[in-house]
């Protein structure tokens, strides 16, 4: 299994959301932002197969990137 890298993701900020797209398979995580915190994301289905990545690792990395986009690095 490969570990996802930050270069594997694309971030976009919308009105009250942060969208993190995992580019190897096109899956996107839309995180609502409430009171300067990200909530549980809505996840779109993958557009292609990227089975060499563990779903939990991808989700964990996407969540961390959304938090960093919102609050910045410590």
N, C-alpha and C positions, 0 to 999 in steps of 0.2 A: 504494500500500500504506500502511496505517496502522501506526503503531508502537504496540505494547501499552503501556498505562500501568498503574501500580500499582493504580489504582482498578478495573481490569479483572479483578483477581484476588481470590480469597477464600482465606485461609489457615486451616488447622486443624491442631492438634498432637494426635497420638494417642500411644499407648504405643509409643515407639520409631520413630515416623514423623512426617513433616510432609507434609500434603496441600495442594497448591496447585491451585485450580480456576480455570481461565480462563473467566470468566462469559459472554463473548459466544458461546461455542459449547459450554460445559459440559464440556469436556475437563479431566481432572484428572491431576495428576502426584503420585504417591505416592513420597516420598523416604524410604528407610530411613535411620535415624541409627545410626551405629556410631562409638564412640570420639570423640564430639563432632564428627563430620563427616557430611555428607550423601553418600549413595551414588547411583548411577544410578537414576533413577526408573522405576517402572512407569507407563505412560501408558494411560489409558482412552480409548476412541474419542470423538470429538466427537459431541454430541447434535444439533447443528444446523450449518449451513454458515456459517463466518465467513471466507470466502475473501479478504477484504480485509486479512487479517493473514498475514504470512509465518510458517510453522511454526517456522523456526529462531529468529526473534525471540521468539516466544511461549515456546519451550522455554528459551531463554537467560534471559529475564526471570523465568520460573518458578523456574529453578535459583538465580538470584541472590536472589530473595525467600526461598527456603527457607534459603539460607545466612545471610541477614540475620536471619531468624526464630530460627535456632539460635544464632548468635554475636553478634547485635546489630551496630549500625553502628560503624565504626572511629572 
